[in-house]
């Protein structure tokens, strides 16, 4: 079974292919083709899988793994009704209230009756009575607001009318208009029967800060209550302070100012019919959605979107009432129109919550794709004040985060410049310092923002934009400021984890010198947070995989090695305890998880960092002298089998192999080389082909010590190594040749090649792989050179393989035969370089030796004739 497994090709892994131990001389100047050869170096880096992030079952503002306690974070679930847009709730309460009327208003049939007056009662003496009356007044207006859409709302507002979404008191400037004009205009907006009356308050208001009493001259107001009819109400002489004006919908009795005739005509012809249509089809969702679509198109056509539209408040009141209809498609239409009207304050928050509620349902992604809600939400992010509307921006950003989980919407975001917009928003958030009152609330917003960036990082154009727009710097600033916020840290680390797998972003991150300090600080602070730790370790592994400067810079950071050792010990103990738990219950085979556990996954990626760091000469030498690191690596090989966790064991063997390269008195590997050899023998005897090759590679470096060579001979390991030459795999043959080369240095051990048929297998390898792999061909020739050093007879040394070897060497030394000139220029130069510098000198010497002894043999044979 073992030999069968050796003959099979190695399984496709996410790690790099197993590489031999033997260091070959390489030119100082690298060509592009030589990069391919880096896999053949004695020291090699490791790759591993990116940590897996499961998709949330449900869309939430904060995920199930959030560190924020529920009571201290904004809710993901809330009720939203028309009352959420209520004017009274969205406006701050003034400090003074009007005294209520203690009599019924006089109803006058005709507008010309202007002489009757009504006296007002005195102000109540105590504040409690004022509050009681104010509550009653609020209830009155709520009751009168339950009429139809248009009967109470089609009164054309003035440009100075109080706005729904404004927090400031209304400014009443133009209050004179003929009653006849008002009545005739009212009829054009809201039909009423002959018995209907209009409530008209004839009053012209003037203010005076010096007067405390209520004075005034008779004037006229046109009030239309939200009830079934309108009546004419006359007030007596009075003076009302400006901030005490009743909050009715007021039609000013004066010709509108700054309102073009075109807008007036457009309103009557295009908008009003749609509003009447909304009232007629109240129970038909499909028709309501169609009417809302027509309304948005009409408003856009008439340039009526935004705050400058004069009848904006009337229109919004109608839309707010439709929110109570439980329909996501309808609410999507409403949210788009309301946001396009540039509402602010409480209304902006409610509109963003409405959009959030729609996007929260993944089933709505399709209808969102066919609408332009994304444009409205991006506009909110671009224009709204960060501190004033941070809660509204939170739900707006949450809705965008949900959208970014959909591939179609994600691409649309990237195409519309969302990446740059989000980075600009992050830059604003980063300017708010920890002692600021908004710092904590903006942390909630930052969670949504970074979660969105993480989703966008799946798009190649977005990755390019993140690099070009300096995302690394801003993310590091946020990481530094929010070290105590685990949610923010986790999402930023997830972004780095995903993007550091790409060379351009990884290079940009490696150039950010403070990232190493930040990562170490997070590892020390959140050592027990496996999801955070494993991603930081993965990022460090990516940074140190190809960048020698990153290896050195990380190693030089204070406490870097101690931090890695501390993590190694902590997660090794967790894994050891889990292993004991399974052994105690006899569940090793059936119930033991085949995939790496959380502790194992951390160890896999942590050992990878050590292996990558060891590539740097000075760093590798320091790590080889770190006894605690070497002890932990050996411990992994002791208690873990390759069947338990293949990647962990192989990574540990690879790291030991890298560290064994450094020969020095202080080397911990050298001190424990025999114990390491015993652990490698266990790996060598496994049925895992990758584990076998890794063990052979490690024996390649260790076999430079005489004690290890004796161990190999004593344990008959050389027989197994010779058997590997039949694997028909270049890397396997290369590793086996390395061990045999070191063994043949000892003249007393040379005979082992002939004993196990090794000569014939080496010749076969040279014939099979020589023209395609001059490094392997050179190694085979070096092994045969060592073996034949004390040659006395060609027949006794090479046996029946002599002639094959002679012909093969002669052919391979012929440049025209050996080199394939049909290859591209770089690859041909690469082959020629190693053919000339590595293979040719050794092969020529070996050929001369064989030919000289072969000629002597021929001369002795011919003499008798």
C-alpha positions in Angstrom: 0.0 0.0 0.0 2.9 2.3 0.8 4.6 1.7 -2.5 1.3 2.1 -4.3 0.7 5.5 -2.6 4.2 6.6 -3.6 3.6 5.8 -7.2 0.5 7.9 -7.3 0.6 11.5 -8.2 0.3 13.9 -5.2 -3.0 15.4 -4.4 -3.8 18.9 -5.5 -3.4 21.1 -2.4 -3.7 24.7 -1.6 -0.1 24.6 -0.3 2.9 24.9 -2.5 4.3 21.7 -3.9 6.9 19.9 -1.8 10.3 21.2 -2.6 13.8 19.7 -2.0 16.2 20.7 0.6 19.3 21.0 -1.5 20.6 24.5 -2.1 22.0 25.1 -5.5 24.1 28.0 -6.7 22.0 30.6 -8.5 23.1 33.7 -10.4 22.9 37.0 -8.5 20.8 38.6 -11.2 17.4 37.0 -11.5 15.6 36.7 -14.8 11.8 36.3 -15.0 12.1 32.6 -15.6 14.2 32.2 -12.5 11.2 33.1 -10.4 9.9 29.7 -11.3 13.0 28.2 -9.7 12.4 29.7 -6.3 10.3 26.8 -5.4 13.5 24.7 -5.5 15.3 26.6 -2.8 16.2 24.9 0.4 14.0 27.3 2.3 10.4 27.7 1.2 7.4 29.7 2.2 4.0 28.2 2.9 0.6 29.0 1.7 -2.7 28.2 3.3 -6.4 28.7 2.9 -8.0 32.0 3.9 -10.1 31.8 7.0 -13.7 30.9 6.3 -16.4 33.5 7.2 -19.9 31.9 7.3 -22.8 33.9 5.8 -25.3 35.2 8.3 -28.6 33.3 8.2 -30.5 36.6 8.5 -29.6 40.2 7.5 -29.1 42.2 10.6 -27.6 45.6 11.5 -25.1 43.8 13.7 -24.3 40.1 13.1 -24.9 37.3 15.6 -21.3 37.4 16.6 -21.3 41.1 17.5 -19.6 42.1 20.7 -22.1 44.9 21.3 -24.7 44.1 24.0 -28.3 44.3 22.6 -29.2 47.2 25.0 -26.4 49.4 23.8 -26.8 49.1 20.0 -29.4 50.4 17.6 -32.1 47.8 16.8 -32.4 45.8 13.6 -36.1 45.3 14.1 -38.5 48.1 14.6 -42.1 49.1 13.7 -42.5 51.9 11.1 -45.8 53.7 10.5 -47.1 56.9 9.1 -46.8 58.3 12.7 -43.0 57.9 12.4 -43.1 60.9 10.0 -45.5 62.9 12.2 -44.9 66.6 12.2 -45.6 67.2 15.9 -43.1 64.5 16.9 -40.3 65.7 14.7 -40.4 69.3 15.8 -38.9 70.6 19.0 -41.5 71.9 21.5 -41.5 75.7 21.9 -41.2 77.1 25.4 -44.6 79.0 25.2 -48.0 77.8 24.2 -51.2 79.6 23.1 -54.1 79.8 25.5 -56.9 77.5 24.2 -60.2 79.0 23.1 -63.0 78.3 25.6 -65.8 78.9 23.2 -67.0 77.5 19.9 -65.9 79.4 16.8 -68.6 81.4 14.9 -69.5 79.9 11.6 -70.1 82.4 8.9 -71.5 81.4 5.6 -70.0 84.2 3.5 -66.4 85.3 3.4 -67.5 89.0 3.4 -68.7 88.9 7.0 -65.6 90.5 8.5 -67.1 92.6 11.3 -67.8 89.9 13.9 -65.0 89.3 16.4 -64.1 86.8 19.0 -62.4 87.7 22.3 -59.7 85.3 23.6 -59.6 84.1 27.2 -56.8 85.0 29.5 -53.7 82.8 29.8 -53.9 80.0 32.5 -52.2 80.8 35.7 -50.2 77.6 36.2 -48.1 75.4 33.8 -49.9 72.2 34.7 -53.0 73.6 33.2 -51.1 74.6 30.1 -49.7 71.1 29.6 -53.2 69.6 30.1 -54.7 71.9 27.4 -51.8 71.3 25.1 -52.3 67.6 25.3 -56.0 68.0 24.4 -55.0 70.2 21.5 -52.6 67.5 20.2 -55.4 64.9 20.4 -57.7 67.2 18.5 -55.3 67.5 15.6 -54.6 63.8 15.5 -58.3 63.2 15.2 -58.7 65.7 12.4 -55.9 64.1 10.4 -57.8 60.8 9.7 -59.5 62.0 6.6 -58.8 61.2 3.0 -55.5 61.9 1.3 -56.6 64.9 -0.7 -59.5 66.5 1.2 -57.3 68.1 3.8 -54.1 68.3 2.0 -54.6 69.8 -1.4 -54.4 73.4 -0.2 -51.5 74.9 -2.1 -48.8 75.9 0.3 -46.9 79.1 0.1 -43.2 79.3 -0.3 -42.9 80.4 3.3 -45.2 77.8 4.7 -43.9 75.7 7.5 -42.1 72.6 6.1 -42.8 69.1 7.3 -39.1 68.2 7.7 -37.9 71.4 9.2 -37.2 71.8 12.9 -37.6 75.6 12.8 -40.9 77.5 13.3 -42.7 78.5 10.2 -42.2 82.0 8.8 -45.5 83.7 7.9 -44.7 86.6 5.6 -47.4 86.8 3.0 -50.7 86.6 4.6 -53.0 88.7 2.5 -55.0 87.2 -0.2 -58.6 87.8 -1.3 -61.1 85.2 0.1 -62.6 84.8 -3.3 -59.3 83.8 -4.8 -58.7 81.3 -2.0 -62.1 79.8 -2.4 -61.9 79.5 -6.1 -58.4 78.0 -5.9 -59.5 75.6 -3.2 -62.3 74.3 -5.4 -59.8 73.4 -8.1 -57.8 71.3 -5.7 -60.4 69.6 -3.5 -64.1 69.5 -4.6 -66.7 70.0 -1.9 -70.5 70.2 -1.9 -72.6 73.3 -1.5 -73.1 72.7 2.2 -69.3 72.8 2.8 -67.8 75.8 4.3 -64.3 77.1 4.7 -62.7 78.0 7.9 -61.2 81.4 7.4 -59.4 83.3 10.0 -59.1 86.9 9.0 -56.0 88.2 10.7 -53.0 90.1 9.8 -50.2 89.4 12.2 -47.5 91.7 13.4 -44.8 91.0 16.0 -43.4 93.1 18.7 -40.9 91.9 21.3 -41.8 94.6 23.7 -45.5 93.7 23.9 -46.7 91.0 26.3 -50.4 91.3 25.8 -52.3 89.9 22.8 -53.1 92.8 20.4 -53.7 93.1 16.7 -55.9 94.3 13.9 -58.3 92.2 12.0 -56.9 90.1 9.2 -57.7 87.0 7.3 -56.3 83.5 7.3 -57.6 80.6 5.3 -57.5 77.4 7.4 -58.6 74.1 6.1 -58.9 71.4 8.7 -58.3 67.8 7.8 -62.0 67.0 8.2 -65.0 66.6 6.0 -65.7 70.4 5.5 -64.2 73.8 5.8 -65.7 76.7 7.8 -65.1 80.4 8.1 -63.8 81.5 11.5 -63.5 85.1 12.5 -61.1 86.2 15.3 -61.2 89.5 17.0 -58.4 92.0 17.3 -55.4 90.2 18.7 -51.6 90.1 18.5 -50.0 86.6 18.3 -46.3 86.1 18.8 -44.7 84.5 15.8 -43.7 81.3 17.6 -47.3 80.8 18.8 -49.0 80.5 15.5 -51.4 77.6 15.2 -49.9 74.7 13.2 -52.5 74.3 10.6 -52.0 73.9 6.8 -52.3 77.6 5.8 -53.2 79.0 2.4 -52.0 82.5 2.4 -54.4 85.1 1.1 -51.8 86.6 -1.3 -50.4 85.9 -4.7 -47.5 83.5 -4.5 -44.0 84.9 -5.0 -41.3 83.3 -7.0 -43.6 80.6 -8.4 -43.5 80.2 -12.1 -46.5 79.7 -14.2 -44.9 76.6 -15.7 -44.7 74.9 -12.3 -48.3 75.9 -11.5 -49.5 74.4 -14.8 -47.3 71.3 -14.4 -48.7 70.7 -10.9 -52.3 70.9 -12.1 -51.8 68.9 -15.2 -49.3 66.2 -14.2 -49.1 65.9 -10.4 -52.6 66.4 -9.2 -54.2 63.6 -11.3 -51.6 61.1 -10.0 -52.4 62.2 -6.4 -56.1 61.7 -7.0 -55.2 58.3 -8.5 -53.3 57.4 -5.3 -56.5 58.1 -3.4 -58.7 56.1 -5.7 -56.6 52.9 -5.8 -55.8 52.8 -2.1 -56.6 49.0 -1.8 -54.8 47.9 -5.0 -51.0 47.6 -4.3 -50.1 47.1 -7.9 -51.9 50.2 -9.0 -50.4 52.1 -6.1 -46.9 51.1 -7.1 -47.6 52.1 -10.7 -49.0 55.5 -9.6 -45.8 56.0 -7.4 -43.6 55.2 -10.4 -45.6 57.8 -12.5 -45.3 60.3 -9.7 -41.5 59.9 -9.4 -41.2 60.3 -13.2 -43.4 63.3 -13.2 -41.6 65.0 -10.4 -38.3 64.4 -12.0 -39.6 65.6 -15.3 -40.9 68.8 -13.7 -37.7 69.4 -11.8 -39.7 69.1 -8.5 -37.4 66.7 -6.6 -35.6 68.3 -3.8 -36.3 71.1 -1.3 -37.1 73.9 -3.7 -40.5 72.5 -4.8 -43.1 74.7 -3.2 -45.8 72.1 -2.7 -43.4 69.6 -1.3 -45.0 69.4 2.2 -48.4 68.7 0.8 -47.0 65.9 -1.4 -45.0 64.4 1.5 -48.0 64.2 3.8 -49.8 62.1 1.2 -46.8 59.8 0.8 -46.4 59.4 4.6 -49.9 58.0 5.0 -49.2 55.3 2.4 -46.4 53.9 4.6 -49.0 52.2 6.8 -49.9 49.9 3.9 -47.9 46.7 4.5 -46.2 46.2 1.1 -42.4 46.2 0.5 -42.7 47.0 -3.3 -44.9 50.0 -2.4 -42.6 51.1 0.5 -39.6 50.9 -1.9 -41.3 53.4 -4.2 -42.2 55.6 -1.3 -38.7 55.5 0.2 -37.2 56.5 -3.2 -39.5 59.5 -3.6 -39.2 60.7 0.0 -35.4 60.5 -0.1 -35.4 62.3 -3.5 -37.4 65.1 -1.9 -34.3 65.8 0.4 -36.1 65.4 3.7 -34.1 65.9 6.8 -34.3 65.5 10.6 -36.7 62.9 11.9 -38.2 62.3 8.4 -34.8 61.5 7.0 -34.3 58.9 9.8 -37.7 57.4 9.2 -37.0 57.2 5.4 -33.7 55.5 5.9 -35.3 53.1 8.3 -37.9 52.4 5.6 -35.2 51.6 3.1 -33.3 49.5 5.7 -36.5 47.5 6.3 -36.9 46.8 2.6 -33.3 45.8 2.0 -33.3 43.6 5.1 -35.4 41.1 3.2 -33.2 39.2 0.7 -36.2 38.4 -1.4 -36.5 42.1 -2.2 -33.1 42.2 -4.0 -34.8 41.6 -7.3 -37.1 44.6 -7.1 -34.4 46.8 -5.7 -32.2 45.9 -8.7 -35.0 47.3 -11.0 -35.3 50.5 -9.1 -33.0 53.4 -8.3 -33.1 53.3 -4.5 -29.3 52.8 -4.4 -28.8 56.2 -6.1 -30.9 57.9 -3.3 -29.0 56.1 -0.5 -25.6 57.0 -2.0 -26.8 60.6 -2.3 -27.7 60.6 1.4 -24.2 59.4 2.3 -22.6 62.0 0.0 -24.6 65.0 1.2 -25.9 64.6 4.8 -24.1 65.9 7.8 -22.2 63.1 9.6 -22.8 64.3 13.2 -26.2 65.8 12.8 -27.7 62.8 11.0 -25.5 59.9 12.3 -28.5 57.7 13.1 -30.1 58.2 9.7 -26.7 57.5 8.1 -26.4 54.3 10.2 -29.6 52.8 8.7 -28.8 54.2 5.3 -25.4 52.4 5.5 -27.0 49.3 6.8 -29.3 49.2 3.8 -26.3 49.6 1.5 -24.5 46.8 3.4 -27.4 44.5 2.7 -27.4 45.5 -1.0 -23.6 44.8 -1.2 -24.3 41.1 -0.4 -25.9 40.8 -3.9 -23.5 40.4 -6.8 -25.5 42.5 -9.2 -26.0 45.4 -6.8 -22.4 45.1 -5.6 -21.2 45.7 -9.2 -23.6 48.6 -9.6 -22.2 50.2 -6.4 -18.6 49.9 -7.7 -19.6 51.4 -11.0 -21.2 54.3 -9.3 -18.2 55.2 -7.3 -19.3 53.8 -3.9 -15.8 52.8 -2.9 -14.4 56.3 -3.1 -17.5 57.6 -1.4 -17.2 55.2 1.5 -13.5 56.0 2.0 -14.4 59.7 2.1 -17.0 58.9 4.8 -14.5 56.9 6.7 -12.0 59.7 6.6 -14.6 62.0 8.2 -15.3 59.4 10.9 -11.6 59.1 11.6 -11.4 62.8 12.3 -13.7 62.4 15.3 -11.6 61.7 18.3 -12.4 59.4 21.3 -13.3 62.3 23.6 -16.0 63.5 21.2 -19.6 62.8 22.2 -20.3 61.4 18.7 -17.4 58.9 18.9 -19.4 56.0 20.2 -22.4 56.4 17.8 -20.1 56.7 14.8 -18.6 53.4 15.8 -22.0 51.8 15.0 -21.8 53.5 11.6 -18.2 52.4 11.0 -19.3 48.7 11.6 -21.7 49.0 8.7 -19.2 50.8 6.5 -16.4 48.3 7.0 -18.8 45.4 6.5 -19.8 46.9 3.2 -16.2 47.4 2.1 -15.5 43.7 3.0 -18.3 42.7 0.6 -17.1 45.1 -2.1 -13.6 43.6 -1.9 -15.0 40.6 -3.8 -15.1 42.7 -6.9 -11.8 43.1 -8.9 -12.5 46.7 -9.9 -13.2 47.5 -6.2 -9.9 46.0 -5.2 -8.1 48.3 -7.6 -10.0 51.3 -6.4 -9.2 50.5 -2.8 -5.5 50.5 -3.6 -5.6 53.7 -5.7 -7.7 55.6 -3.1 -5.4 54.9 -0.1 -7.7 52.5 1.7 -4.8 50.9 3.6 -4.0 54.2 5.4 -7.6 55.0 6.4 -8.3 51.5 7.5 -5.2 51.5 9.7 -6.2 54.8 11.2 -9.7 53.4 12.0 -8.1 50.2 13.4 -5.8 52.3 15.6 -8.6 54.5 17.0 -11.1 51.6 17.5 -8.8 49.0 19.1 -11.4 48.5 21.9 -14.2 48.0 19.4 -14.0 44.3 18.5 -16.7 44.5 15.8 -14.9 47.3 13.9 -11.5 45.5 14.3 -13.0 42.3 13.0 -14.4 43.8 9.9 -11.2 45.7 9.1 -9.1 42.6 9.6 -11.5 40.7 7.4 -10.9 43.3 4.6 -7.2 42.9 5.0 -7.4 39.2 5.2 -9.3 39.1 1.8 -7.2 41.7 0.0 -3.8 40.7 1.3 -4.1 37.5 -0.8 -3.6 39.8 -3.9 0.0 41.0 -4.5 -0.8 44.7 -5.2 -2.8 45.2 -2.0 -0.4 43.1 0.0 2.5 45.3 -1.2 0.6 48.4 -0.2 -0.1 47.0 3.2 3.5 45.9 3.7 4.6 49.5 3.0 2.4 50.8 5.8 4.9 50.5 8.6 2.5 51.0 11.5 0.3 48.0 10.4 2.7 45.6 12.2 2.4 47.4 15.5 -1.4 47.5 15.2 -1.5 43.8 14.4 0.7 42.9 17.4 -1.4 45.1 19.7 -4.6 43.4 18.6 -3.1 40.0 19.0 -2.1 40.8 22.6 -5.4 42.5 23.4 -7.7 39.9 21.8 -5.7 36.7 22.2 -8.7 34.6 23.0 -10.8 35.9 20.1 -10.1 33.1 17.6 -11.9 34.7 14.7 -9.8 37.9 15.0 -6.5 36.2 15.8 -6.6 33.7 12.9 -7.2 36.5 10.4 -4.4 38.6 11.7 -2.1 35.6 11.6 -3.2 34.9 8.0 -2.4 38.5 7.0 1.0 38.3 8.6 1.6 35.1 6.6 0.7 36.8 3.4 2.9 39.8 4.2 5.9 37.6 4.9 5.4 35.2 2.1 7.2 37.2 -0.6 8.5 40.3 1.0 11.9 40.1 2.7 11.6 43.6 4.0 8.3 42.7 5.7 9.9 39.7 7.4 12.6 41.9 8.8 10.3 44.7 9.8 7.9 42.5 11.6 10.6 40.6 13.4 12.2 43.9 14.6 8.9 45.1 16.2 9.2 44.9 20.0 7.8 41.7 21.4 6.9 40.2 18.0 8.5 36.8 18.6 7.2 36.6 22.2 3.7 37.3 21.0 3.9 34.5 18.5 5.3 32.1 21.1 2.5 33.1 23.5 -0.2 32.4 20.9 1.5 29.1 20.0 1.4 28.0 23.6 -2.2 29.1 24.2 -3.7 27.4 21.1 -1.5 24.4 21.5 -2.9 23.8 24.9 -6.4 24.2 23.6 -5.8 21.7 20.8 -4.1 19.3 23.2 -7.0 19.4 25.6 -9.4 18.8 22.7 -7.3 15.8 21.6 -7.4 14.3 25.1 -11.1 14.7 25.3 -11.6 12.7 22.1 -9.1 10.0 23.2 -10.9 9.6 26.6 -14.1 8.9 24.9 -12.6 6.6 22.2 -13.9 8.8 19.4 -10.7 9.3 17.5 -11.8 7.6 14.3 -15.6 8.1 14.0 -16.4 11.5 15.6 -13.1 13.3 15.4 -13.6 16.2 13.0 -11.7 15.7 9.7 -11.4 19.4 9.0 -9.1 21.5 11.2 -10.6 22.7 14.5 -10.4 26.4 15.4 -7.3 25.8 17.5 -5.6 23.7 14.8 -6.4 26.4 12.2 -4.7 29.0 14.3 -1.6 26.8 14.7 -1.5 26.1 11.0 -1.4 29.7 10.1 0.9 30.6 13.0 3.5 28.0 11.9 3.2 29.3 8.4 4.3 32.8 9.6 7.4 31.2 11.3 8.3 29.3 8.1 8.0 32.5 6.1 10.0 34.5 8.5 12.8 31.9 8.5 13.5 32.7 4.8 15.3 35.9 6.0 18.9 35.0 6.9 19.2 36.9 10.2 15.6 36.3 11.2 15.9 32.6 10.4 19.0 32.2 12.4 17.4 33.9 15.4 14.4 31.6 15.1 16.5 28.5 14.8 18.2 29.5 18.1 14.8 30.0 19.8 14.5 26.8 21.8 10.9 27.4 22.8 9.8 27.7 19.1 11.7 24.5 18.1 10.2 22.6 21.1 6.7 23.6 20.2 7.2 22.5 16.6 8.6 19.1 17.8 5.6 18.8 20.1 3.2 19.1 17.2 4.9 16.2 15.5 4.8 14.2 18.7 1.1 14.4 19.6 -0.4 14.9 16.1 -0.5 12.5 13.3 -0.8 13.4 9.7 -4.1 11.7 9.6 -5.4 13.9 12.4 -4.5 17.2 10.7 -2.4 16.9 7.5 -1.7 20.6 7.0 -0.6 21.2 10.6 1.9 18.3 10.7 3.3 19.1 7.2 3.7 22.8 8.1 5.5 21.9 11.3 7.9 19.6 9.3 8.5 22.3 6.7 9.3 24.9 9.3 11.8 22.5 11.1 13.4 21.9 7.7 13.8 25.6 7.1 15.3 26.2 10.5 17.6 23.2 10.1 19.3 25.0 7.2 21.1 27.4 9.7 24.2 25.6 11.0 25.5 27.3 14.2 26.4 26.3 17.7 23.3 28.0 19.2 20.9 26.1 16.9 18.1 24.4 18.8 17.5 22.2 15.8 21.0 20.8 16.0 20.6 20.1 19.7 17.5 18.0 19.1 18.3 16.6 15.7 18.0 12.9 16.7 14.6 13.5 18.4 13.5 15.3 15.3 14.7 12.4 13.1 12.5 10.0 15.1 9.5 12.2 14.6 10.2 12.5 10.9 10.5 8.7 10.6 6.9 8.5 11.9 5.8 10.9 9.1 7.9 9.0 6.6 6.1 5.8 7.3 2.6 7.3 6.9 0.4 6.7 3.9 0.3 10.4 3.2 2.4 11.2 0.1 2.9 14.9 0.9 4.0 13.9 4.4 6.5 11.4 3.0 8.0 13.9 0.7 8.2 16.6 3.4 10.0 14.1 5.7 12.5 13.2 3.0 13.2 16.9 2.4 13.8 17.4 6.1 16.1 14.4 6.2 18.0 16.1 3.3 19.2 18.9 5.5 19.6 16.8 8.7 21.6 14.1 6.8 24.5 16.6 6.7 25.1 15.5 10.3 26.9 12.2 10.7 24.6 11.2 13.5 21.6 11.5 11.2 23.3 9.5 8.4 24.0 6.7 10.9 20.3 6.9 12.0 19.2 6.6 8.3 21.3 3.5 7.8 20.4 2.0 11.2 16.6 2.4 10.6 17.0 1.3 6.9 15.5 4.6 5.8 17.8 4.7 2.8 15.9 1.7 1.3 12.8 3.7 1.5 14.5 6.7 -0.1 15.7 4.7 -3.0 12.2 3.3 -3.5 11.0 6.9 -3.9 13.0 7.2 -7.1 10.4 5.1 -8.8 7.7 7.6 -8.0 8.0 9.2 -11.5 7.6 12.6 -9.8 10.3 15.2 -10.2 10.0 16.7 -6.7 10.0 13.3 -5.1 13.1 12.2 -7.0 14.8 15.5 -6.2 14.2 15.1 -2.5 15.4 11.5 -2.6 18.5 12.4 -4.5 19.4 15.0 -1.9 19.4 12.4 0.9 21.4 9.9 -1.2 23.9 12.6 -2.1 24.6 13.3 1.6 24.8 9.6 2.3 27.4 8.9 -0.5 29.7 11.5 0.9 30.7 8.8 3.4 32.7 6.3 1.3 31.6 3.5 3.5 28.0 4.1 2.6 28.3 4.2 -1.2 27.6 0.6 -1.7 24.0 1.1 -0.7 23.2 2.4 -4.2 24.2 -0.9 -5.8 22.6 -3.0 -3.1 19.1 -1.6 -3.6 19.3 -1.1 -7.4 19.8 2.6 -6.9 22.1 3.1 -9.9 19.5 1.9 -12.4 16.8 4.1 -10.8 19.1 7.2 -10.8 19.8 6.6 -14.5 16.1 6.2 -15.2 15.4 9.5 -13.4 18.1 11.2 -15.5 16.6 9.9 -18.7 13.0 10.8 -17.7 13.6 14.3 -16.2 17.0 15.4 -17.3 16.2 17.6 -20.4 13.3 19.2 -18.5 14.9 19.7 -15.1 18.7 20.5 -15.2 18.7 21.0 -11.4 17.6 17.4 -10.9 20.0 16.2 -13.6 22.9 18.0 -11.8 21.9 16.4 -8.5 21.8 12.9 -10.0 25.3 13.5 -11.5 26.7 14.7 -8.2 25.3 11.6 -6.4 26.9 9.3 -9.0 30.2 11.2 -8.8 30.3 10.7 -5.0 29.4 7.1 -5.4 32.1 6.4 -8.0 34.9 8.3 -6.2 36.8 5.0 -5.4 35.9 3.4 -8.7 38.2 0.5 -9.8 36.0 -1.1 -12.4 33.2 0.4 -14.5 31.4 -3.0 -14.5 31.6 -3.3 -10.7 30.6 0.3 -10.2 27.8 0.8 -12.7 27.1 -2.7 -13.9 24.7 -3.1 -16.8 23.7 0.5 -16.7 27.2 1.7 -17.8 26.5 1.9 -21.6 23.1 3.6 -21.0 24.7 6.1 -18.8 27.5 6.8 -21.3 25.1 7.4 -24.2 22.8 9.5 -22.0 25.5 11.8 -20.7 27.0 12.2 -24.2 23.6 13.3 -25.5 22.8 15.6 -22.7 26.1 17.4 -23.0 25.4 18.1 -26.7 23.9 21.6 -26.6 21.9 21.2 -29.8 20.4 18.0 -28.6 19.9 19.0 -24.9 18.4 22.4 -25.3 15.0 22.9 -26.9 15.2 26.1 -28.9 11.5 26.0 -29.7 10.9 27.5 -26.2 10.3 31.2 -25.6 13.3 33.3 -25.0 13.1 33.6 -21.2 12.5 29.9 -20.7 15.3 28.9 -23.1 17.7 31.3 -21.3 16.6 29.7 -18.0 17.4 26.2 -19.2 20.7 27.2 -20.8 21.8 29.0 -17.6 21.4 25.9 -15.4 22.6 23.6 -18.2 25.9 25.6 -18.4 26.5 26.5 -14.8 25.1 23.5 -12.9 24.7 20.4 -15.1 27.5 20.6 -17.6 30.6 20.9 -15.3 29.5 17.9 -13.2 28.3 15.8 -16.1 31.6 16.3 -18.0 33.7 15.2 -15.1 31.5 12.2 -14.5 31.6 11.3 -18.2 35.4 11.6 -18.3 35.7 9.3 -15.2 33.5 6.7 -16.8 35.1 6.9 -20.2 38.6 6.6 -18.8 37.8 3.4 -16.8 35.7 2.1 -19.7 38.7 2.6 -22.1 41.0 0.7 -19.8 38.5 -2.1 -19.7 38.3 -2.2 -23.5 42.1 -2.2 -23.9 42.5 -5.2 -21.5 39.8 -7.0 -23.4 41.3 -6.5 -26.8 45.0 -7.4 -26.0 44.6 -11.2 -26.3 43.4 -10.8 -29.8 
